[in-house]
Amino acid sequence: MFWYGQDTWRVTSKLTLNYGLRWEWVFPETVNAPGNGAQLDLRTGEMAVFGVGKTSMHGIQEMSWKHLAPRLGVAYTFGEKMVIRAGYGWSYSMATFGNTFGHNVTQNPPVLSIQNLNAATNFGNVFDLQTGPPDVVLPQPNADGRFLLPNGIAAKSRPLTVVLPRVMAYNVTVQRQFGQKFVAQAGYVGNVGRHMLANTGQNVNINAPAFIPGLTPNQARPFFAKYGWTQNISHYCNCATSQYDSFQAQATARAASGLYLQVNYTLQRSIVDNNDAYTFNYDRPLGRGTGDWFGRHVFTAAENYELPLGRGKKFLSGAGGVLNAIVGGWGLNGVTTLYTGRPFTPRIGTFPAGFTVRPYTGPSDRPDSGTGDLFAGVPNNRDGFFAGLYKVPGDPASGLNPQWVVPAPNTFGRFPFAGMFGPRLVQQDLSVTKDFKIREGVKLQIRTEAFNAFNHASLAQPNNDLTDKNVGKITGIWPQSEMRRLQFAARVDF
């Protein structure tokens, strides 16, 4: 249930305020029959089975009444051709189906049991194929509707009071008109995410081992000493964060001769929590870095030109039927797209001799930063975008490059997550159109379209394994790009 109030107040002829407040009630889920869901109580290590014993049909989940979402918008005009707009607002999300409410109840024992079995020693047998894994035998719920979660059975957990993912968005924009044909605007746009779900909207294993020299991985699991658990516990913690900042500019021009041009530029930065369970649980700064789904600079331009030829146009305005059919109705359109490279993280696929004692969990394949240029000694193209760990790619005997430092045994590399940027995207799409007027109210348009008209190869991310002989090589193109593609179309409007 959602409640809201809002108002618009024109304070003066120049100043307008827009403000409001939402109050969002999102109730915990209930099951359709006793026993059809359960929730893990990390305080006791017990599964609380919904609708059984003293456990209610909505389990042990507490309702949060604090999901308030304020909004504020301000617009102020300077004369007739300039306006400043600013806004701030909170928004909540239920996230992907089941992440907040849903499958973290119905995909738990006793409804669903997932075994996590571990060998007692490295390279030891977990079970033999003839016998198979042991049967899952769950204890019966007690009078409170609870039973201890056995070792080896995975489960999903969440906080007792779910705080919905929240985004606090804000922007300030200045818009100015110059003459009758040109409009420009520029502004700051940003947002901050709080109580976000980990692992790009999913969960984090809170029973992942810490790194404690002298302990086995199972002994270093936080719930091993407490409950004897060696299995994974998928926790929907609503505890990740994110931040986005950008400068955004746009210019629009209309010329009397039929030319329309819109140009957009964005300088942006995104900071997120990495989805590695170790860094998320034990060393959050080590896993925090640039979001790896877009580059810092984005430029796009839309170009449309209706040729000023033919009847009623600037040139040959008195053209007759045949001449007008030949020279009139032509249009040129284009979209220009320029992106700087997307971030990626270099990794050490195979550690050199003397560096092979690695932590058993966490970001153990990340290097440390060295000295020197990461792009020195390579062609900086598809054959070698950046320098690898070895002076001769893939050959440990050639020695280490000074650009990289292999972390000491039993330590984690601290090269920034998504700390390098791949190749840029360059693409120009073009189209030519011709309109024919068949009769009153009926028009035929014929189009020729060229995507990536100049057939520019926008390269994909390079091989990021610093120890591979093909380190830095690129064997594909941007996932959002394509090589030149032509298509022809006819369209009738009536």
N, C-alpha and C positions, 0 to 999 in steps of 0.2 A: 504494500500500500504506500502511495506517495502523496504527500501533501505539499502544497506550495502556495506562496503569495508573491505577487510581483506588481510593480508600478513603474510608470514612466512619468517623469516630472520635467516639464520644460521650465526651468528656473528663470531663464531670460530668453530673449530672441536668439541668443548665441549659444547658450549652455543648456544641454539636455542630459538628464540623468536617467539611467535605467537600473533598477535594483530589485532584488528578490531573494527569497530563501526557500529552499526545498528541505523537506524532512522525509527521509526514506526509511520505511519499515520493511526489512527483509527478514522473514521469520525462518528459523531452522526447519529443515525438512522433516516430515513425518513419514513413516513406512505404512504400507497398506495392510500389513498383518504382523502380529508379533513374530519376532525372529527373522524378519526380512531385512535386517540391517544391524550394524554394530559399529561402535566407535571405540578407538583405542584411547585409554586414559593413561597418559604417560606418567602421571603421579603415582600410579599403583601397578602399572604393567598389565592391567586387566582390559579385556574386551567387555564393553557394556552393551548387551544385546537389547535392541529396541523392543519395547512392549513385553519384556519378560521380567518377572519378579517386580522389584521396585524401580526398574528402569522404565521411563515413560516411552511413549511411541515416538518422541523426538529425541530420545537419547539423553545425553548429558550436556547438550549444547545450550549455551546461554544466549538469550536475545540481546543484541546491541541496540540501544536507543539513541546512539550518539551520531548517527549518520546525517549530519546537517550539511547542506551545500549552499553557501552564500554565492550571490552573483552581483556584480557591479559593472555598469558600463557608463562611460562619459564621452560626450561629443561636444566639441567647442569649435565654433566657426570664426574665422578671421575674414571679415568682408564676405564677398560672394564666391571667392575662388580658392579658399584654403580652409581645411578642417583638420582638427586633431581628434583622434579617437583612441580610447584606452578601455581595456576590459580586464576583469579578473573573475574567475569562477572556479568552483569545485565541482567535480563529477565523480560519481562512484560507478563501479562495474561489478557485475556478477562473474566476470571472466568467462572463459570457455566452459561449456556445459560440464558440470560435475566437479570442476576444480574447487569451487567454494562450497557448494552443496551438491550432493548427488552421489557420484561413484566412489567417493572416499568413505561412504557408508555401505553401499551395496556391494562393493568389491572388497570387503573385509570378511574374515571368518566370523561366524560360521557359514555365511552365504557363499563366499569364495575363498579358497585357501591356496596360496602360492608358496611353494617350498623354496627356500634358499639353503642349499647344502654345501658345506665347505670341507675340503680334505684337511686332515689333521696336520699334514706336512706338505711342503711344496712337492709337486709331482706325485703326490699320493693319490690313491683311489678314493673317489667319493662314494661310488657304489658300483657293483658289477652289473653288466647288462642282463645276465640271466636272472638275477634276483630283482633288479630294479630298485627304485627308491623306496624307502619305507612308507607304509600307508600313513595318511594323516589321521590321527586320532585326537580329537579335540575334547577337552573336559566339558562336562555338563555345567550350564550356568547355575550358580547358587541362588539363594533366595533373593539376592539383590539383582539378579539378572546378569551376573558377571562371571568370568573365568579368566585365569591367568593365560596370557598368550604364550604358547609353547615356543621353545627355541627352534629355529629353522623355518618358521612360518612367517612370511612377510606380511606386513600390514600397512595401512594408511592412517595417518594421524593429522590432527589440526588443533589449533588453539581452542580452549574451551569457549571463548567468546571470539567469534569471527569478526574481524574488522575488514570491511570490504575494500578492495583496491581503490585508491583515490588518486586522482590527477588534479593538480592545482595549475590551471592554465592562465596565462596573462599575456598582454600585448599592448604596445603603444605604436600608433601609426600616424604619420602626417601625410595628407593628400593635398596636392596643389594642381590647379588648372592653369595652363599657360595658353592664352588666346582661346580660340574656339575648337581647336583640333588636338591639343596635346594635354595629357594628364599624367602626372607622375606621383608616386607614393613610395614611402620608405618607412620601415619600422622595425621594432624588436618584437619577436614572437618567441615565447618559451613556455615550458611547463616543468613541473616537478612531480614525480610519482612517489607515493608512499604506500606502505602496506601492499606492495605488489607481490604477486606470486613469483617464486623463484623459477629458474630454469626456463625462461621465456614463457611464463604462464603455466608452468606445471608444478613441480615439487622438488624437494631436495632430500637426499638420504641423510637423515640426522644420526644414523648409526654408522656412518662411514668412519673408518679408523682415523684417529689422530696420528701424527708421527711422533713417537716416543721411542728413542733408541733403547734397545734391550727388551722391548715388548713385541710379541707377535701381533700381526694385524688384528686378530680377534680380541686379544687382551687390550688393545688400544681403542676398541669400540666403546663409546661412552655408556652404552646400556649393557655391556657384557658383565661388568662387576655388579651392576644393580639387579639385573634380571637374568643374566646368562645368555643374552641374545647375541647371536652371530649373524643374523639375517638383516636385510635392508628394511628400514622403516621410512616410507615415503611421507614426508611431512609437508603439508600445505600450510606454510607458516605465515603467509601474508606479511613478510618481513623484508622483502627486497626493495630497492630504491632505484630511481632513474631520474635523469635530468636532461632536458633539451633546451638549447639556446640557439637563436638564429637571428641574423639580420636579413630582412627580406625587402626587395625593391622591385617595383614594377613601373613600366612606362608604356603608355598607349598613345598612338598617333593615328589620326585619320586625315588623309589628304583629299582634296576636292577631286583629284583625278582618279579616284577609286582605289587608292592604296590604303591598306590598313595594316598596322604593325603593332604587335604587343611583345614586349621584352620583359623577362623575369630573371632575377638573380637572387640566389640564396647562399649565404655563408652560414654554415650550421655545425653544431657539435652535439653529440649525444654521449652521455656517461651512464653506464649500466653496471650492475653486478654480474660477474661471470657466473656461468651455471656449473662450475666445478664444485663438487660437494665439499672437498677439503677447504678451499679458500672461503666458501660460503660459511662453513661452520667455525673455522679456526683462524683464518687470516683474511678477513674481508678486503683490506686494501690490496692484497696481492692479486685478487681476482677482479678488481674494479678497473674499468678502462673504457675505451671508446666503443660505442656500438658498432658492430661490424656489418651493417646492412646498407650503408650509404656513405658517400664521400663528403668532403667538407664544402666543396663548391659545386653549385648547380646553376647552369645557365640554359634557359629555353627561350625560343623566339618563335612566334607565329606570324607568318607573312602571307597576306592575301592581297592580290592585285587584280582588279577588274579592269581589263584593258579599255581605255577611253576611245573605242572605235565603234562606229555604227550609228544607227538611228538614235537620236536623243543624246549622243555622247559628244565629247569635246571635238573629236575629229570625225570627219565623214558623217556628220549628223544628218545630212539629207540623203543618205544612201538609200537606194531603192530596194525592192524585195530580194533580188538575186544577190546584189552586192552586199546588202546588209546580212544576208544569210551566210556569206563567206567571211566577212570581216567582223561582224558583231557577235557578242555573247561569249567572248573568250575570257578565261580567268586563269591566273597562276596562283598556286598556293604552296606554302612550304612550312615545315616545322624543323627547327634547328635544336639539337639537344647536345649539351656538353656537360659531362660529369667528371670530376676528378676521381681518382681511384678509391676503391673501397678498402677498408682496413682488413688486415689479416695478422695472424700470430705465427712467427717462425718457431720451429720445434726441432729438437734433437731426436731423430728417429732411433739411432744406435749410438750409445755412449762410447767414447774412446776407452781403450785400456787404461786402467788406473782410476777411472771415474765410474766404475760399474756398480758400486754399492749405492743403490738409489733408495730414496724413501719409497715405501710400498703403496703410497696413495698420494693423491694431489697432483699438482702441475709439475710432475717430475721431468717432463720433456722440454721445459722452457729454458732457454739460455739466459746468461747474464749479458749485459752490455759491455762491449770492449771499447777500444779506441780506434779511431779511423773511420773512413767513409764506408758505409754499408754497400755502396754501389761501385766502389773502386775495383778496377781490374776485370770488369765484366762489360759486355756490350750494352747492357741496360735495354734489352729488347726481348723478343720471344725466345731467343737462344740463351739468355742469361740475364734475368731481371735484377738480381742482387747477388752478393757474394755469399758463399756457403761457409761452413765451419772449417773446411780444409782448403789449403792453397790450391790443390788440384782437386776438383769436385769428386767426392766419394773416396778419396785415397788418404787414409790416416797417416801413411808414411810421409806425405808431403808436408806435414806440419799444420799447426792451427793458424787461421787467419786472425790478425789482431782485432778485427771488427767484433769478434765474439769471444766470450769467456765461458768455458764449461763450468757449471756449478761444482763446488767441492762435494765429495761423497757425503751423502746423507743431508744435503741441503737442497733447497728449491731455487731454481732460477727466477730472477725477478725482472726479466725483460717485460716491458709493459704489455698487458693483454691488448690485442689488436693494435699493436704499436707501429705497424708498417702499413703502407698504402700501395695498392696494386695499380695497374694501368688505368688510363682514363677511357671514358666512353665518348665517342664523337660520331654523330649521326645526323644526316640531312635527308629528310623526306620531302618529296616534291610531287605535285600533281598539276595536270593541265586539264581544264574543263572547257566544254563548248556547249552552249545552250541554243536550242532551236525552239522557236515558238510555233507549235503546230496549228493551233487556233486559240480562240479566246478561252482562257482557263486551263489550257493543256500545254505543258512544256516538256521537251525531251532534253536530257543532259547526257553527254558522253564524256567519260573520264578516263584519263591515263594516269596511273599512280606509280611512283617509284619509291620504295622504302629503302633507306640507305642508298640513295641515288648514286653516290660517288664510290660505292663499294669499299668503304673504309673498314678495315678489320679492327674492331675494338676488342682488345685481348682480355681474356679471363684472368683469374688470379694465378700467380706462379706456384710451382711446386715449393712448399714451405718446409720440406725436410732438409735441414742444414747438412745432413750427412749423406744424402743421396747423390749419386753421380749426376742426376738430372736436376739438382737444386736450382731454383730460379727459372727453370724452363716453363714455357707456357704452351699448352696444347689445345686450347679452346678459345672461344670468344665469350664476351659478356652474356650472361643468361637472358638479359632483357634486349639484347641486340640480335641482328641477323645480317647476313650478307645481302647484296642487292636483290630485291624481289620486285618484279613488275606485275601489275594487274590492270585489267581493262574492265570497265563497267558502263552500263547504260541504265538510265533511270527516267521514269516518266512521272511527272507531277500533274495531278488533275484535281 
